[in-house]
Amino acid sequence: MPIRLLPAQLANQIAAGEVVERPASVVKELVENSLDAGATQIWIDIEKGGARRIRIRDNGNGIAKDELTLALSRHATSKIATLDDLEAIISLGFRGEALASISSVSRLRLASKPAEQAEGWQAWCEGRDMAVQIEPTAHPQGTTVDVQDLFFNTPARRKFLRTEKTEFGHIDEVVRRIALARPAVEIQLTHNNQALRHYRPVAVHDLAEEPTTEQQAAWARRLEQIVGKRFGQEAGFVFNQQAADDLMVFGWLAPPQACRHQGDIQYMYVNGRMMKDKLLSHAIRQAYEGSLADDRQPTYVLYLQLPAQQVDVNVHPAKHEVRFHQARQVHDFVLSTLRDALGQLQGTPVVTDPVRHHYQQAQRTQAEAQATNNYWNMAGGILPGARGPAHAPSDVLPGAQPDAQPDPRQSLVNEPVARELAVSEPGVSEPAVREPVIPHEFVGSDRASGWQPLQLLNQRYLLLSSVGENPALTELALFDVQQAQQFLREQQLDMQLEQGLSGQPLLLPVQIRVDQALLAHAQVLARLGMAYESQRNSSKNRDEQVLRFTQVPASLRKANLAVAIPELLSMLMTAAATLESWTEIELLRAVGIAKWLATHEVFMAFDRKRAEQIWQQLRSSQSALTPWLHHLDWQKSLPSTPS
């Protein structure tokens, strides 16, 4: 078959296969055209799930009579004219394919009237011959697109349409997404002459600045109209702006306990364009990681704003996907914003006063110790004789030295498991514990080398059984893998202090306001791999200084730096005041910096293989096993054997 140009009708129908997937696709394209035309009111009338009729009316700018025929041609648009326009798209549509593609598979009527035109005009077009007829009509300012008998001339496409209810459900969802993106636009939706949705407009803020409380409340009213009052009441407002890169994200985020079992409230917008982007979805999932139950889904309505030149929307026929020029920067910006927001929603304090934060931290340490005791008391109810912690940590400031503990040989950290800890990736883990509760007592430690792993419990505890010839003397114990792993990392960090820790540059530098008195010990931070720049202090309080941190230790890469860094500086100041003289190493060890950094790391969830590797790493030294083995006197719970 020779190469030849395709007829216009066939070319349009091929394009329609990409653009017009189902009736909901038609609604999306036409409503986006209305929004690009500046409409503040949009009426959507649907019949038979969109298969019989889709009519979109608006009060936008309208189309002049001389441009009606051109509007139904392929690649005809008023939204871009040069390559520079394509590289900085601010409109929702830009290809000029929608009307031509829709008219090729339907019977379409386009009526419009600009404000400066005395009367309205309409254009008729049917898919069979693509001929356009123009005639006058009575019409107010704006545009009406009436699409009838969708896919009437492509039976193969029509038979793939689902039931009327299903197709209208897709249309309803598209309208919901658009209504969330443009709260200032009034949208009405009817189906089979029955009014179903009326999204009333609300006054919203300028996206260039943080909204006031009143503006947040106005936007929240539109939110509740669409996704329900429960989400509006439970979700927290999120806002973050990075002025240097013109990045801004805001919206509503549900705390983990309020997240839904299905992902039906997951709305993400980039520059006002609705989409489902893998990069942003990954950042959102990571923000929830470790705090969300397995049967729940992240729940959010978020808006990301960035310069049009930094995002490419011309990567998908239906414009469902985008490509960011600085993908990693955008990912980390969204991730850090949502992590901080979730921390606040769950009650994690935001540091404004380091002394107050230390008091809160000590209170939390006491609560964690009580929770651990409760765990072992519960275990004792199931396995009588289970031993709890011999002692709990006292209410001391984080970083103060606890009572002397067994000091396993530092050679333990030179093994493969220790190397793995240094590069562990973030993942689901138990919540970090500032002061691990380490029991001193252990029955049967003289036979520690004879323990054999049986099962991993709760992705944290390795159940062990002693090996012996007499089954009646078999013992059980729990090995706390998380605390053992944290200990290994602590030993490794302590050894690395001599040469200094390596830092990890931040893609998004963090600005933190600290007390001037804390800066006297800031030189010690260089040994921890931290780097910062002093910023101009615009505050009236001259006792404060703004630091712009550009690099932190790898251990803090997932921590809330707004909390961690002031806490660290305060620890150093407190320790320096109690020491007559000190070197950098002595000061860091005085505050227990290795342990403090280790507790801030987020380790991967344990599987049995990794748990047994850590167990094998530590079992060579009986004294090293003692703090993490909890003996279970399980035989007392068994019924006696009748004689």
C-alpha positions in Angstrom: 0.0 0.0 0.0 1.5 3.4 -1.0 2.1 6.2 1.5 -0.5 8.9 1.4 -2.1 11.6 3.5 -5.1 10.5 5.5 -8.5 12.1 4.9 -9.4 14.8 7.4 -12.3 12.8 8.8 -10.2 9.7 9.4 -7.3 11.7 10.9 -9.8 13.4 13.3 -11.3 10.1 14.3 -7.9 8.7 15.1 -7.2 11.8 17.2 -10.6 11.2 18.9 -9.4 7.8 20.0 -6.8 9.5 22.2 -8.8 12.5 23.3 -12.4 11.2 23.5 -12.1 8.0 25.5 -15.7 8.2 26.9 -18.4 10.9 27.6 -16.5 12.1 30.6 -13.6 13.0 28.4 -15.8 15.2 26.3 -17.1 17.0 29.4 -13.6 17.5 30.6 -12.3 19.0 27.4 -15.4 21.3 26.9 -15.5 22.6 30.5 -11.7 23.3 30.3 -12.4 25.4 27.2 -15.0 27.3 29.1 -12.6 28.0 31.9 -9.9 29.2 29.5 -12.5 31.6 28.1 -12.9 33.2 31.5 -16.3 31.8 32.4 -17.6 32.3 35.9 -20.8 30.2 35.4 -21.0 26.8 33.7 -24.1 24.7 33.1 -23.6 21.0 32.2 -26.6 19.1 30.9 -26.3 15.3 30.4 -28.7 12.8 28.9 -28.3 9.0 29.0 -24.9 9.1 30.7 -23.6 11.4 27.9 -24.2 8.9 25.1 -27.3 10.8 23.9 -26.4 14.3 24.8 -23.7 16.5 26.4 -24.4 20.2 26.5 -22.0 22.7 28.0 -23.0 26.4 28.4 -20.9 29.2 29.8 -20.8 33.0 30.2 -17.2 33.3 28.9 -15.7 35.6 26.3 -17.4 33.8 23.3 -16.2 33.1 19.8 -16.6 35.6 16.9 -18.6 34.6 13.9 -15.6 34.6 11.6 -13.8 32.1 13.9 -16.6 29.5 14.3 -15.6 27.4 11.3 -11.9 27.6 12.2 -12.7 26.5 15.8 -13.9 23.1 14.5 -10.6 22.6 12.5 -7.7 20.6 13.8 -4.8 22.4 15.4 -6.7 25.7 15.6 -6.4 27.4 18.9 -6.2 30.9 20.4 -4.1 29.8 23.4 -0.6 29.4 21.9 1.1 30.9 18.9 4.9 30.2 19.3 7.2 27.6 20.7 7.8 29.9 23.8 4.1 29.7 24.5 4.2 25.9 24.4 7.1 25.8 26.9 5.2 27.9 29.4 1.5 26.8 29.1 -0.8 28.6 31.5 -4.1 27.5 29.8 -5.9 24.2 30.4 -6.1 23.5 26.7 -3.6 24.3 24.0 -3.5 21.7 21.2 -6.7 22.7 19.3 -7.8 19.1 18.9 -10.8 18.7 21.2 -13.6 20.3 19.1 -12.4 18.7 15.9 -12.0 15.3 17.5 -15.4 15.5 19.2 -17.2 16.7 16.0 -15.8 13.8 14.0 -17.5 11.2 16.2 -20.8 13.0 17.0 -23.4 15.5 15.9 -22.1 18.8 17.2 -23.6 22.3 17.4 -21.4 25.3 18.5 -23.2 28.5 19.3 -21.5 31.6 20.7 -21.7 35.4 21.1 -18.9 37.7 22.2 -19.8 40.9 24.1 -18.9 43.1 21.2 -21.0 41.2 18.7 -24.7 42.2 18.1 -26.1 38.7 17.6 -25.1 35.1 18.2 -24.1 32.6 15.5 -24.0 28.9 15.5 -22.1 26.2 13.5 -23.4 22.7 12.7 -21.1 19.8 12.1 -21.6 16.0 11.7 -18.9 13.4 11.8 -19.8 11.8 8.4 -18.8 14.6 6.1 -17.2 17.2 8.5 -19.1 20.0 6.6 -19.7 23.1 8.7 -22.8 25.2 8.4 -23.1 28.7 9.9 -26.4 30.5 10.8 -27.6 33.2 13.2 -29.2 32.3 16.5 -30.4 34.0 19.7 -27.7 33.5 22.3 -26.5 35.5 25.3 -22.8 36.3 25.8 -20.8 33.1 26.1 -20.7 29.8 24.3 -22.8 26.6 24.1 -21.4 23.3 22.8 -24.1 20.7 22.2 -22.8 17.2 21.5 -25.4 14.6 20.5 -25.2 10.9 19.6 -21.6 10.4 20.7 -19.9 7.6 18.6 -22.9 7.3 16.3 -20.6 6.8 13.3 -18.1 4.5 15.1 -20.2 1.5 16.3 -17.1 -0.3 17.6 -16.4 2.6 20.0 -20.0 2.9 21.1 -20.4 -0.7 22.1 -17.5 -0.3 24.6 -19.5 2.3 26.5 -20.6 1.1 30.0 -24.0 1.4 31.6 -25.7 4.8 31.8 -25.0 4.9 35.6 -21.3 4.1 35.2 -20.7 6.7 32.5 -22.5 9.4 34.5 -20.4 8.4 37.5 -17.3 9.2 35.6 -18.8 12.5 34.4 -19.7 13.4 38.0 -16.2 12.7 39.2 -14.7 14.9 36.4 -17.0 17.8 37.4 -16.0 17.3 41.1 -12.3 17.6 40.2 -12.9 20.7 38.1 -15.0 22.3 40.8 -12.2 21.7 43.4 -9.7 23.4 41.1 -11.8 26.5 40.4 -13.9 27.4 43.6 -14.7 30.9 42.2 -16.6 29.3 39.3 -20.3 28.4 39.7 -21.0 24.9 38.2 -24.4 23.2 37.8 -24.9 19.6 36.6 -28.1 18.0 35.5 -28.8 14.5 34.3 -31.9 13.5 32.4 -33.4 17.0 33.2 -32.8 16.4 36.9 -30.6 18.9 38.8 -28.0 16.9 40.7 -25.1 19.2 41.6 -24.8 22.9 42.2 -21.4 24.1 43.3 -21.8 27.7 44.4 -18.9 30.0 44.0 -16.8 31.2 46.9 -14.3 34.1 47.0 -10.7 32.7 47.1 -7.3 34.2 47.7 -4.6 35.2 45.4 -2.4 32.1 44.9 0.7 34.3 45.2 0.4 34.6 49.0 -0.8 32.6 52.1 -4.5 32.9 52.6 -6.0 34.5 55.6 -8.2 32.6 58.1 -11.3 34.0 56.4 -10.1 33.0 52.9 -9.3 29.5 54.2 -12.8 29.2 55.5 -14.3 30.3 52.2 -12.3 27.7 50.3 -13.2 25.1 52.9 -16.9 25.7 52.2 -16.4 24.7 48.6 -14.4 21.7 49.8 -17.2 20.5 52.0 -19.7 20.9 49.1 -17.7 18.5 47.1 -16.0 15.9 49.3 -18.2 16.2 52.4 -18.2 17.9 55.8 -16.4 15.1 57.6 -13.2 15.6 55.5 -13.5 19.4 55.9 -13.7 19.0 59.7 -11.0 16.4 60.1 -8.4 17.6 57.6 -5.8 20.1 58.5 -4.8 23.1 56.3 -1.3 22.9 54.7 0.7 25.8 53.3 4.3 26.2 52.4 6.1 28.5 50.1 9.7 28.6 48.9 10.0 32.1 47.4 13.5 31.5 46.0 12.1 28.9 43.5 8.5 30.1 43.3 7.3 26.9 44.7 4.1 26.8 46.7 1.9 24.0 48.0 -1.3 24.3 50.0 -4.5 22.4 50.6 -6.0 20.0 53.1 -4.5 16.8 54.5 -6.3 14.2 56.6 -4.4 12.9 59.7 -3.6 9.1 59.5 -6.4 8.2 61.9 -8.9 10.0 59.7 -7.8 8.6 56.3 -10.3 6.6 54.3 -10.2 2.9 53.4 -10.5 3.7 49.7 -8.6 6.3 47.7 -11.7 8.3 46.6 -10.5 11.6 48.1 -7.1 12.0 46.5 -7.0 15.2 44.5 -3.8 16.8 43.3 -3.6 19.9 41.1 -0.6 21.4 39.4 -1.0 25.1 38.4 -4.8 24.5 38.6 -4.7 21.5 36.3 -6.1 18.2 37.7 -3.8 15.2 37.3 -2.5 12.0 38.8 1.3 12.2 38.8 3.5 9.3 39.9 6.2 11.6 41.4 3.8 13.5 43.5 1.9 10.4 44.6 5.2 8.9 45.7 6.0 12.0 47.8 2.5 11.8 49.4 2.8 8.1 50.2 6.3 8.7 51.7 5.0 11.4 53.9 2.4 9.0 55.4 4.9 6.2 55.6 5.1 4.5 59.0 1.9 6.2 60.4 -0.8 4.9 58.1 -2.6 1.6 58.7 -2.3 -1.0 56.0 -6.0 -0.8 55.2 -6.2 2.9 54.8 -5.2 5.3 52.0 -3.8 8.8 52.0 -6.6 11.3 51.9 -5.9 14.8 50.6 -6.8 17.8 48.4 -3.6 19.6 47.4 -2.6 22.4 45.1 1.0 22.8 43.8 2.0 26.1 42.1 5.3 26.6 40.3 6.4 28.6 37.2 4.9 27.4 34.0 8.4 27.1 32.5 9.2 24.5 35.1 6.5 22.0 34.1 5.8 20.3 30.8 2.1 19.4 30.3 2.5 18.3 26.7 3.4 14.7 27.6 0.0 12.9 27.5 -2.9 13.1 25.0 -5.5 13.8 27.6 -3.1 15.9 29.7 -3.4 13.7 32.7 0.4 13.7 33.4 3.1 16.3 33.6 6.9 16.3 33.6 8.8 18.5 36.0 12.1 20.1 35.0 13.4 19.9 38.6 11.6 16.7 39.6 13.6 15.9 42.6 13.3 19.4 44.0 9.5 19.3 43.6 9.3 15.8 45.1 11.3 16.8 48.2 9.5 20.1 48.7 6.1 18.3 48.7 7.5 15.5 50.9 9.0 17.8 53.6 5.9 20.0 53.6 3.5 17.1 54.2 5.7 15.4 56.7 5.9 18.6 58.8 2.1 19.0 58.5 1.3 15.4 59.5 3.6 15.8 62.5 1.6 18.8 63.6 -1.7 17.1 63.0 -0.5 14.1 65.1 0.6 16.4 67.9 4.3 16.6 67.3 5.4 20.0 68.7 7.0 22.7 66.5 10.0 24.2 68.3 9.7 27.8 69.2 11.4 27.5 72.6 14.1 24.8 73.0 13.7 24.7 76.8 10.0 24.1 76.5 10.7 21.5 73.8 13.0 19.6 76.2 10.3 19.5 78.9 7.9 18.1 76.3 10.4 15.6 75.2 11.0 14.4 78.7 7.3 14.0 79.2 7.1 12.0 76.0 10.0 9.8 77.2 8.1 9.0 80.4 5.0 8.1 78.3 7.0 5.8 76.1 8.5 4.0 79.1 5.0 3.5 80.5 3.8 2.1 77.1 6.7 -0.3 77.0 5.9 -1.5 80.5 2.3 -2.0 79.4 3.5 -4.1 76.5 5.4 -6.4 78.8 2.6 -6.6 81.3 0.3 -7.7 78.5 2.9 -10.3 77.4 2.9 -11.5 81.0 -0.8 -12.1 80.8 -0.3 -14.4 77.8 3.0 -15.9 78.8 3.1 -15.9 82.6 6.6 -15.1 83.9 7.5 -12.7 81.0 10.0 -10.3 82.3 9.5 -6.6 81.8 12.2 -3.9 81.9 14.2 -3.9 85.1 14.0 -0.1 85.1 12.6 2.8 83.1 14.5 5.9 82.2 14.1 8.8 84.5 12.7 12.1 83.4 16.0 13.6 82.1 16.6 15.9 79.2 17.4 14.1 75.9 21.1 13.6 75.5 21.8 13.2 79.2 23.8 10.1 80.0 21.7 7.2 81.3 23.0 4.7 83.9 26.0 2.7 82.8 25.0 -0.1 80.4 27.0 -3.1 79.2 29.6 -1.9 76.7 29.9 -4.4 73.8 33.0 -4.3 71.8 33.2 -1.7 69.1 34.3 -4.4 66.6 30.7 -5.4 66.3 30.0 -2.5 64.0 32.6 -3.6 61.4 30.3 -6.4 60.1 28.1 -6.4 57.0 25.0 -5.6 59.0 26.6 -2.4 60.3 27.5 -1.4 56.8 23.8 -1.9 55.8 22.6 0.3 58.6 24.7 3.2 57.3 22.8 3.3 54.0 19.4 2.0 55.1 16.6 3.4 53.0 13.5 4.9 54.6 10.6 2.6 55.0 7.8 1.5 57.4 9.2 1.3 60.9 8.2 1.6 64.5 8.1 5.1 65.9 11.5 6.4 66.9 12.1 6.2 70.7 14.3 8.9 72.1 15.5 6.9 75.1 15.2 3.1 74.5 14.1 1.1 77.5 16.8 -1.5 78.0 16.3 -4.2 80.7 19.3 -5.3 82.7 18.1 -8.7 83.8 18.2 -11.9 81.7 17.8 -15.4 82.9 19.9 -18.0 81.1 22.4 -15.6 79.5 25.1 -18.2 80.2 23.6 -20.3 77.4 23.1 -17.4 75.0 25.1 -19.1 72.3 22.5 -21.9 72.2 19.5 -19.8 71.2 17.8 -20.5 67.9 15.5 -18.1 66.0 11.9 -19.4 65.6 9.7 -16.5 64.3 9.6 -12.7 63.8 6.8 -11.1 65.7 5.3 -7.7 65.0 8.2 -6.9 62.6 10.3 -6.1 65.6 10.8 -9.0 68.0 12.6 -12.3 67.1 11.3 -15.2 69.1 14.1 -17.4 70.2 14.3 -21.0 71.7 17.1 -22.5 73.7 18.6 -25.7 72.3 19.1 -28.6 74.6 18.7 -32.4 75.0 16.0 -32.1 77.6 12.8 -30.6 76.0 11.5 -29.9 79.5 14.3 -27.3 80.0 13.5 -25.5 76.7 13.4 -21.7 77.2 11.9 -18.9 75.1 13.0 -15.3 74.8 12.2 -12.3 72.7 15.1 -10.4 71.0 14.3 -6.7 70.4 15.6 -6.2 66.8 14.9 -2.5 66.6 16.8 -1.5 69.7 19.7 -3.8 68.8 19.8 -2.2 65.3 19.7 1.2 66.8 22.6 0.2 69.1 24.7 -1.0 66.2 24.2 2.3 64.4 25.0 4.2 67.6 28.4 2.5 67.9 29.2 3.1 64.3 28.4 6.8 64.6 30.5 7.1 67.7 33.6 5.7 65.9 33.1 8.1 63.0 33.1 11.1 65.2 37.0 11.1 65.3 37.2 11.9 61.6 33.9 13.8 61.5 30.6 12.7 60.0 29.9 13.1 56.3 27.0 15.5 55.6 24.2 15.3 53.0 23.4 18.4 51.1 19.8 19.6 51.3 18.0 20.1 48.0 15.7 22.5 49.9 17.7 24.5 52.5 16.0 25.0 55.8 15.8 28.3 57.6 15.7 28.2 61.4 15.5 31.0 63.9 17.6 30.3 66.9 18.8 32.2 70.0 22.1 34.1 69.6 23.4 32.3 72.7 23.2 29.0 71.0 25.7 30.1 68.3 28.6 29.9 70.7 28.7 26.2 70.1 27.8 26.1 66.4 31.4 25.3 65.4 30.9 21.8 66.7 28.2 21.3 64.0 30.9 21.1 61.4 32.2 17.9 62.9 28.7 16.5 62.5 28.7 17.3 58.8 26.4 20.3 59.1 26.8 23.5 57.1 24.8 26.7 57.3 24.8 30.3 56.3 23.8 33.3 58.5 20.9 35.2 57.1 19.9 38.9 57.7 17.8 39.1 60.8 14.6 41.0 59.9 13.1 40.5 63.3 13.0 43.2 65.9 14.4 40.7 68.5 18.2 41.2 68.2 18.8 38.1 70.5 17.7 35.9 67.6 19.6 34.8 64.5 18.3 33.1 61.3 20.4 30.3 60.0 20.0 28.7 56.5 21.1 25.1 56.8 22.4 23.6 53.5 23.8 20.3 54.8 22.9 17.9 57.6 24.2 14.5 58.8 22.7 11.6 56.9 21.0 10.4 60.1 18.8 13.6 60.1 17.8 13.4 56.4 14.2 12.3 57.4 14.0 14.2 60.6 11.9 17.3 61.2 14.9 19.7 61.1 12.8 22.6 62.6 12.7 20.5 65.8 15.9 18.5 65.6 18.4 21.4 65.0 17.3 23.7 67.9 17.2 20.6 70.1 20.7 19.8 69.2 22.0 23.3 69.8 20.3 23.5 73.2 21.8 20.1 74.2 25.3 21.4 73.3 24.7 24.6 75.3 23.5 22.8 78.4 26.4 20.3 78.3 29.0 23.1 77.7 27.8 24.9 80.8 28.4 21.9 83.0 31.9 21.1 81.7 34.9 23.1 82.9 36.8 22.5 79.7 36.1 20.4 76.6 37.1 19.5 73.1 34.6 19.1 70.3 34.7 15.3 70.7 34.3 15.4 74.5 31.3 17.8 74.1 29.6 15.6 71.5 30.1 12.5 73.6 28.9 14.3 76.7 25.5 14.8 75.2 25.4 11.3 73.7 25.3 12.6 70.2 25.8 9.1 68.6 22.7 7.8 70.4 20.7 11.0 69.7 21.5 10.7 65.9 20.7 7.0 65.9 17.3 7.5 67.4 16.5 10.0 64.6 17.2 7.5 61.8 14.3 5.8 60.1 15.1 2.1 59.5 13.5 -0.2 57.0 10.8 -2.6 58.2 12.3 -5.8 59.5 11.8 -9.1 57.7 13.0 -12.3 59.2 16.2 -12.4 57.2 17.4 -9.0 58.3 16.4 -9.7 61.9 18.4 -12.9 62.0 21.4 -11.1 60.5 21.3 -8.6 63.3 20.9 -11.4 65.8 23.9 -13.3 64.4 25.9 -10.1 64.5 25.4 -9.7 68.2 25.3 -13.3 69.5 29.1 -13.6 69.4 29.2 -11.6 72.7 27.1 -12.8 75.6 27.3 -9.5 77.3 26.0 -7.7 74.1 22.9 -9.9 74.0 21.8 -9.2 77.5 20.1 -5.8 77.0 17.8 -6.9 74.2 16.8 -10.4 75.4 13.5 -10.7 77.3 13.1 -14.1 79.0 9.7 -15.7 78.8 8.8 -18.3 81.5 6.3 -20.0 79.3 6.1 -23.3 81.0 4.2 -22.0 84.0 1.2 -21.3 81.8 0.9 -25.0 80.6 -1.5 -27.4 82.3 0.1 -30.1 84.3 0.2 -33.6 82.7 -2.1 -36.0 84.5 -0.3 -39.0 86.0 
